[in-house]
């Protein structure tokens, strides 16, 4: 039997604070979503000025990255390269850059999804949150 780490409330709070600090340092109005390995939402914060739809998109990006155990950007690239069949993949609705899995020892612990600015900037905020764990 294998043993794997799991996210606890302190981890989620640390990631949320770091992601929010990154967004605020650039004055980016985003929504930050953190999900567990099953894509279930653990945290959602829509910062001042973020569009309401960004809450749905950030959550979907986090769920997609967690369930796929890969960055959501990979799905976007596949679709843009012509593999449009991925648009019909079940449960994967956030196939845009900005969802980043939280990986440790080969296991996916969850993911951070961000929406509200350019996709590359969304991913930057997500990675800043994950970096707070020091993995």
N, C-alpha and C positions, 0 to 999 in steps of 0.2 A: 504494500500500500504506500502511496506517495503522500507526502506532506506538502502543503502549499500555504503561502501567506494569504491573508485576506485583509481587505480594507476595514479599518475601524473608524469610529466617528472622529477621532483626532486626526487621522489621515485625511479624511474628507474635508475637515475644517482647514487644515494646513494647505491643501491643494486649492481650495476655493479662495482663501486669502491671497495666495501667491498669484493665482490667475487674475483675480480682481486687481491686485496691485499692478500687474503687467498692463492690463487694459487701461487702468487709470493713468499710468505713467505716460501713455500715448494719447490720452483723452479719447479712447475708443468706447463707444456705447455698444456694449455687447451683452449677450446672455451666455451664462456659463452653466453647463449641465455636467454632472458627474454621475456615472452609472456603475453598478456592480458588474461582475463578469457575465451575468445573464441579461444585461441591458436594462435592469430595473433602476429607476431614478433614485439616487441618494441625496442629490442636491440640485437646486435650480435657483439661479439668481439673475434677474433681468436688471442690469444697471440702468441708471437714469438715462433716458434718451433712447434706449434700445427699442426697436420696433417690436410690437407684440408678436408678430410672426416668428421673430428670432427665438422665442421660447420653444416653439415647436421644432424649428430647424436644429437648434443646439441639442435638444433631447434626442432627435432622430440621428444626428451625427454620433453622439455618444453611444447610443444603442447599436448602431451599425458597426462602429469600431470595436465595441466589446464583443458582440456576437461573431464578428468576422476575425477577431484577434489580429487586425491589421488596421492601418490608417484608412479612413474613409476616402482619402485622396486616391487610393489604389483603384477603387471602384469607378470613380469619376474618370480616371485615366483609361480604364478598360472600355468604358462606354464611349468616350471621345475617340478611342482608337477603332471603333466599329463594333464592339461586342455589346450591341444594344439589348441583347437578350437579358443582360443583368438588370435591366429596368423591371423585369418581372420577378426578380428574386424575392421570396417571401421574407417579411419582417425587416428588410433592408430599405429604409426610406430616406436615409440621410447619406446618400452617395455623393457627397460634395466634400472637398477638403475642409478640414476643421475638426474632425473626430480623430483622437489619438488614443490608442490602447495603453493601458498601464501594465507593463510586463515586468515580471520578476522570476528569475530562475526558470524561464521557459513557459511560465503560466501567465495567463491574462487575469489580472485582478479586477479589471473594470476599464473604464475609459472616460476621457474628458471630451466634451463636445462644446464648441463655441460658435456663435453666429452673430453677425452684426456689422462686420467690416469686410475687407477683402479676404478671400479664403486663406491666403498665405498668412495674413495677420491673425485670423481666427486660430489657425494651427499654432502660431507663435504663442498666443495666450494659453492655449491648451498645454503646450509643452512646458511653459513656465509653471503652470500648476503642478504638473507631474514632477518637475524638477525639485519641488519642495519636499518630496519623499526621499530624495537622495539615493535613488536606485541607481 
